[in-house]
Amino acid sequence: MALPVVAQSGFDALSTAFLSEWSSLAAISLPLVGTAVGWRIASWEAMLHERIRHLEGGATALEAASRFDGLTGLGNRQALNEALEAVMVARGPSGGTLLLIDLDRFKYVNDTLGHAAGDALLIGVADRLRQASGEGAQLFRLGADEFAVILPQALRRPVAEFVCLAIEAALAEPFILEQGRVMAGVSIGATLMSAEDREVADVLQRADLALYRAKEVFGPAHAFYDEALAREVKEGLELERDLSRGFVDGEFYLEYQPIVAVENGDVRSLEALLRWRHPKRGLITPDIFIPLAEKTGIIQVIGKWVVQQACAAAVTWPAPTGVSVNVSGDQFKDPNFVTHILDCLVETGLSPERLTIEVTEAVFSVDIDLVCRSLAELRSSGVRIALDDFGTGFSSINNLRLFPLDELKIDRSFANQMLETSQGAKLVDLMHKLSETFQIRTTIEGIETKNQLDFIKRLGIGEAQGFLFSRPFAAAEALSYLQARLAQRAATVG
């Protein structure tokens, strides 16, 4: 007699017992055991079905658990995808709103206070999201510090805006953890769903583009997807990709603009100005490409190239004419930043006192101790340090007191106002007096008229820069420009 085989996974022990029992029955004459075999088979079938139901129940529980985040109890990415598919299947006239949420400072909390603090913060964030999102909202945790919310179909743009503001306000309040008091901000990208939506990936991409825009804003922010935003963000992403290619292809170059002595017009130094000529978009201004370079990290490579090019050019100019180079705050994060600059001086033969490193007030938002140490080391080697665009950023009197400086450069916006209002004039005078208090040199940018020059001369400002003296010119013209100015100066003196 052929014996039945039980192949169901997970039934090893049960099938072994069943086969053993069947074998013992099969050894007896069938006429004697017909009835016994019948009820025993029925009994084993019942046990098998019960076992199957038990395992199926466990599988269902495991499958359900696979859709939830174990830490916060929120749905996970798989659950979000299924929820979005359900919204699209419903095909209502309005499909609700998807919010993608990125938590600020989570990595900082994890790194400084430990993973337990990070977990506690995430649980607290989930609780506040539940409260702020309102009735009917579906919440999800997608990754370490990423969350999502689907708002109900009936809620459209005005209410969704209100929910975004409520989430921002809720997460702006401090979190009191065992490890200490923690602040967390948030960026939100939102997209409205409609009956035309067919693909989950498309909805997620729209919200992601909006989130990209929101993250460009300092502090808590939200942005809603629209076609204009999509074009702008895509152009920005294309430019990010073009940065590396453009640098390798030689699309970046330097121009120079003189900084002159107010008293006699002597050229003290030339400021190196980075330019990017895109093959399709033409000249792209630094206020556009520098933030992108900082975001992608290529600023480190470009910054080193600028220093090397500027030093190599300046060593060919008549001494003691110097060169000024702008440095981004992100460049200070490179542990070899100071070494590279000093190496450039050695390799090119440029004396350190002919190089000025210009930083903007934005460096005060970086690690101030790191910046101060780096600049102090450069200054001790003879390199001059200037604070550029003064009056437009984050600096305080205390920061100036701690900062190793040789020069304060007043932003051009103040030059535009100083002859228009008494307040504008007083502000320029005040900034110059501040420089004198710290015993550093004052330079003002944006001088374009003789009247402006006469005014700053009366104030006693030492140096100036602007179109009145010269527009920026190509690197190849720098030497001839300086030689012509020296000849002109010699003829005047003679």
QUINOR-V495206 format. One record per backbone hydrogen bond with DSSP energy under -0.5 kcal/mol. NH is the residue of the N-H (numbers start at 0). CO is the residue of the C=O. E is the energy in kcal/mol with one decimal. If there is no record, write none. Layout:
NH_CO_E + NH_CO_E
This chain:
6_4_-0.7 + 10_7_-1.6 + 14_10_-3.3 + 15_11_-2.2 + 16_12_-2.0 + 17_13_-2.2 + 18_14_-2.7 + 19_15_-2.2 + 20_16_-2.4 + 21_17_-2.6 + 22_18_-2.4 + 23_19_-1.8 + 24_20_-1.8 + 25_21_-2.4 + 26_22_-1.2 + 27_24_-1.4 + 31_28_-1.2 + 32_28_-0.9 + 32_29_-0.7 + 33_29_-1.0 + 36_32_-3.2 + 37_33_-1.9 + 38_34_-2.1 + 39_35_-2.5 + 40_36_-2.8 + 41_37_-2.3 + 42_38_-2.2 + 43_39_-2.7 + 44_40_-2.7 + 45_41_-2.0 + 46_42_-2.1 + 47_43_-2.7 + 48_44_-2.6 + 49_45_-2.2 + 50_46_-2.4 + 51_47_-2.5 + 52_48_-2.5 + 53_49_-2.3 + 54_50_-2.5 + 55_51_-2.9 + 56_52_-2.2 + 57_53_-2.0 + 58_54_-2.7 + 59_55_-2.3 + 60_56_-2.0 + 61_57_-2.6 + 62_58_-2.8 + 63_59_-2.3 + 64_60_-2.5 + 65_61_-1.8 + 66_63_-1.5 + 67_64_-1.7 + 68_73_-3.8 + 69_67_-0.5 + 72_68_-2.2 + 74_138_-1.7 + 75_66_-2.4 + 79_75_-2.3 + 80_76_-2.5 + 81_77_-2.2 + 82_78_-2.4 + 83_79_-2.7 + 84_80_-2.2 + 85_81_-2.2 + 86_82_-2.0 + 87_83_-2.2 + 88_84_-2.4 + 89_85_-1.9 + 90_86_-1.0 + 91_86_-0.5 + 94_192_-1.8 + 95_152_-0.6 + 96_150_-1.0 + 97_190_-2.5 + 98_96_-0.5 + 98_148_-3.0 + 99_188_-3.1 + 100_98_-0.5 + 100_146_-3.1 + 101_186_-2.9 + 102_100_-0.5 + 102_144_-2.6 + 103_184_-2.6 + 105_102_-0.5 + 108_104_-2.1 + 109_105_-2.8 + 110_106_-2.8 + 111_107_-2.3 + 112_108_-2.7 + 113_108_-0.7 + 113_109_-1.0 + 117_113_-1.8 + 118_114_-2.8 + 119_115_-2.2 + 120_116_-2.3 + 121_117_-2.2 + 122_118_-2.2 + 123_119_-2.2 + 124_120_-2.6 + 125_121_-2.5 + 126_122_-2.1 + 127_123_-2.1 + 128_124_-2.5 + 129_125_-2.1 + 130_126_-1.7 + 131_127_-2.5 + 132_128_-2.2 + 133_129_-0.7 + 136_133_-1.4 + 137_149_-2.3 + 139_147_-2.4 + 140_74_-3.0 + 141_139_-0.5 + 141_145_-2.2 + 142_145_-1.3 + 146_100_-2.7 + 147_139_-2.4 + 148_98_-2.2 + 149_137_-2.6 + 150_96_-3.0 + 150_148_-0.6 + 154_151_-1.3 + 155_153_-0.5 + 159_155_-2.7 + 160_156_-2.8 + 161_157_-1.8 + 162_158_-2.4 + 163_159_-2.3 + 164_160_-2.3 + 165_161_-2.4 + 166_162_-2.5 + 167_163_-2.5 + 168_164_-2.5 + 169_165_-2.5 + 170_166_-2.4 + 171_167_-0.9 + 172_168_-0.7 + 172_169_-0.6 + 174_181_-3.5 + 175_173_-0.5 + 176_174_-0.9 + 176_179_-2.4 + 179_176_-1.1 + 181_174_-2.9 + 183_170_-0.6 + 186_101_-2.2 + 187_220_-2.2 + 188_99_-2.8 + 189_222_-2.7 + 190_97_-2.0 + 192_95_-3.0 + 194_92_-0.6 + 196_193_-1.4 + 202_198_-1.5 + 203_199_-2.5 + 204_200_-2.1 + 205_201_-2.0 + 206_202_-2.2 + 207_203_-2.3 + 208_204_-2.3 + 209_205_-2.0 + 210_206_-2.3 + 211_207_-2.3 + 212_208_-1.8 + 213_209_-2.4 + 214_210_-2.3 + 215_212_-1.3 + 216_213_-1.4 + 220_185_-1.6 + 222_187_-2.1 + 224_189_-2.8 + 229_225_-2.4 + 230_226_-2.3 + 231_227_-2.4 + 232_228_-3.0 + 233_229_-2.5 + 234_230_-2.3 + 235_231_-2.4 + 236_232_-2.7 + 237_233_-2.4 + 238_234_-2.5 + 239_235_-2.3 + 240_236_-2.0 + 241_237_-2.2 + 242_238_-1.6 + 243_239_-0.7 + 244_240_-1.1 + 245_241_-3.7 + 246_242_-2.4 + 247_243_-2.2 + 248_244_-2.4 + 249_246_-1.1 + 250_245_-2.9 + 252_274_-2.0 + 254_272_-2.4 + 255_472_-2.6 + 256_270_-1.5 + 258_268_-3.0 + 259_463_-2.5 + 260_265_-2.9 + 261_461_-2.8 + 264_260_-2.5 + 267_258_-2.4 + 267_265_-0.7 + 268_258_-1.5 + 269_321_-2.0 + 270_256_-3.1 + 271_269_-0.5 + 271_323_-3.1 + 272_254_-3.4 + 273_271_-0.5 + 274_252_-2.8 + 275_283_-0.8 + 276_250_-2.1 + 277_275_-0.8 + 277_281_-3.1 + 281_277_-1.6 + 283_275_-2.9 + 287_284_-1.8 + 288_284_-1.9 + 289_285_-2.6 + 291_287_-0.9 + 292_288_-2.4 + 293_289_-2.3 + 294_290_-2.2 + 295_291_-2.2 + 296_292_-1.2 + 297_292_-0.5 + 298_292_-1.8 + 299_296_-1.3 + 301_297_-2.6 + 302_298_-2.9 + 303_299_-1.7 + 304_300_-1.9 + 305_301_-2.4 + 306_302_-2.1 + 307_303_-2.3 + 308_304_-2.7 + 309_305_-2.8 + 310_306_-2.4 + 311_307_-2.2 + 312_308_-2.0 + 313_309_-2.7 + 314_310_-1.7 + 315_312_-1.6 + 316_313_-1.5 + 320_317_-1.7 + 321_267_-2.2 + 322_353_-2.8 + 323_269_-2.5 + 324_355_-2.8 + 325_271_-0.5 + 326_357_-2.9 + 330_327_-1.1 + 331_328_-1.2 + 332_329_-1.4 + 333_330_-1.3 + 334_332_-0.6 + 336_333_-2.1 + 339_335_-2.6 + 340_336_-1.7 + 341_337_-2.4 + 342_338_-2.5 + 343_339_-2.3 + 344_340_-1.8 + 345_341_-1.9 + 346_342_-3.0 + 347_343_-2.4 + 348_344_-1.7 + 349_344_-0.7 + 353_350_-2.0 + 354_351_-1.9 + 355_322_-2.6 + 356_383_-2.9 + 357_324_-3.2 + 357_355_-0.6 + 358_385_-2.4 + 360_387_-0.6 + 362_359_-1.8 + 363_360_-1.7 + 364_361_-1.9 + 365_362_-1.4 + 367_365_-1.1 + 370_366_-2.3 + 371_367_-2.6 + 372_368_-2.4 + 373_369_-2.3 + 374_370_-2.8 + 375_371_-2.6 + 376_372_-2.0 + 377_373_-2.0 + 378_374_-2.9 + 379_375_-2.3 + 380_376_-0.8 + 380_377_-0.8 + 381_378_-1.6 + 382_377_-2.0 + 383_351_-0.5 + 383_354_-2.6 + 385_356_-2.6 + 386_406_-2.4 + 387_358_-3.4 + 387_385_-0.7 + 389_408_-3.0 + 391_388_-1.3 + 399_395_-2.1 + 400_396_-1.9 + 401_397_-1.8 + 402_398_-1.8 + 404_402_-1.0 + 405_384_-3.0 + 406_384_-1.4 + 407_440_-2.9 + 408_386_-2.9 + 409_407_-0.7 + 409_442_-3.2 + 410_389_-1.9 + 413_410_-1.5 + 414_410_-0.7 + 415_411_-1.7 + 416_412_-0.8 + 417_413_-1.6 + 419_416_-1.3 + 420_416_-1.7 + 424_420_-1.8 + 425_421_-2.4 + 426_422_-2.3 + 427_423_-1.8 + 428_424_-2.2 + 429_425_-2.7 + 430_426_-2.4 + 431_427_-2.1 + 432_428_-2.4 + 433_429_-2.0 + 434_430_-1.9 + 435_431_-2.1 + 436_432_-2.2 + 437_433_-1.8 + 438_435_-1.0 + 439_434_-2.5 + 440_405_-2.4 + 442_407_-2.8 + 443_462_-1.6 + 444_409_-2.3 + 446_464_-2.3 + 447_445_-0.6 + 452_448_-1.8 + 453_449_-2.6 + 454_450_-2.1 + 455_451_-2.3 + 456_452_-1.8 + 457_453_-1.9 + 458_454_-1.6 + 459_455_-1.0 + 460_455_-2.1 + 461_441_-0.5 + 462_441_-2.0 + 463_259_-2.2 + 464_443_-1.9 + 467_446_-2.2 + 468_465_-1.4 + 469_465_-2.0 + 472_255_-2.6 + 474_253_-1.0 + 476_473_-1.5 + 477_474_-1.2 + 480_476_-2.3 + 481_477_-2.4 + 482_478_-2.4 + 483_479_-2.2 + 484_480_-2.2 + 485_481_-2.3 + 486_482_-2.3 + 487_483_-2.4 + 488_484_-2.5 + 489_485_-2.5 + 490_486_-2.2 + 491_487_-1.9 + 492_488_-2.5 + 493_489_-2.6
